[in-house]
């Protein structure tokens, strides 16, 4: 049986939220308004410093459904394709690139597991040279997103998808690795034999210490273009920019906290 290394995306491979980062390109493309751009900047700050918990992620799912409904699929994909390198390139952790390279050298398959939408996660996976991606799937009808989430890659659903991929690819999960920053990804970390907490939030750090899981703190975002030799690019489809998830997370957080004065 083969071995895989499963990586969460935001704050594990990327230093910031991939979803929030696309606010300005989506504004220029006419998908969101100026107020949402400003809100996303605040959301990015809170996400980086505080993260998200189960309650907020649960409520966010409903908000996402209404926010993305009606977005034109081709417009979203074009914006992501045109701006991906400039947006994502400076956000990638050097330590994550090195770790992916180590797993690749050991013959392990690389899998990104993210609650962001597949049309954002898959192009990022292409740039990183990963073998597979697991991401949120949004229904499409007549060329537009309906807002229905066919699959929400969050919590236990991440572990479920990992087990399904393992059965398909022949992974022995007891010999596999998983990396994440959030206590919401405990099911993902529990699914493998070698869980690792990366830049963990307070809750995950406590759990990792209690369970004697390794803890890694990544600190060095780099530009992928200057380190392209470390990345073996493999084929994957370029497909929903999940900025909607970022906005949804902000909106729910805003209901429970007071934002700084504008």
Secondary structure, 3 states (H helix, E strand, C coil): CECEEEECCECCCECCCCCHHHHHHHHHCCCCCHHHHHHHHHHHHHHHHHCCCHHHHHHHHHHHHHHHCCCEHHHHHHHHHHHHHHHHHHHEEHHHHHHHHHHHHCCCEEEEEEEEEHHHHHHHHHHHCCCEEEEEEEEEECCEEEEEEEECCCCHHHHHHHHHHHHHHCECHHHCEEEECCHHHHHHHHCCCEEEEECCCHHHHHHHHHHCCEEECCCCEECHHHHHHHCCCCCCCCCCCCHHHHHHHHHHHHHHCCCCCC
